[in-house]
């Protein structure tokens, strides 16, 4: 079973990755690895936000807008 990581933890890790990449003093292979991890984290954060939005709109009786 895969452990569910919180939005806040994913966002914090994404922030650390961005900081490391912005420094620019890491080897190319490591930068590519971090970039890939960041893309996955970004997608997961978007998914978590979307789920939260759906839950909030369902709880309030609103119909979620189509993107």
LINWOSUL-V828346 format. One record per helix or strand of 3 or more residues. SS is the DSSP state (@ for helix, = for strand). FROM is the first residue (numbers start at 0). LEN is the number of residues. If there is no record, write none. Layout:
ss:SS from:FROM len:LEN
ss:SS from:FROM len:LEN
//
This chain:
ss:@ from:6 len:17
ss:@ from:27 len:33
//
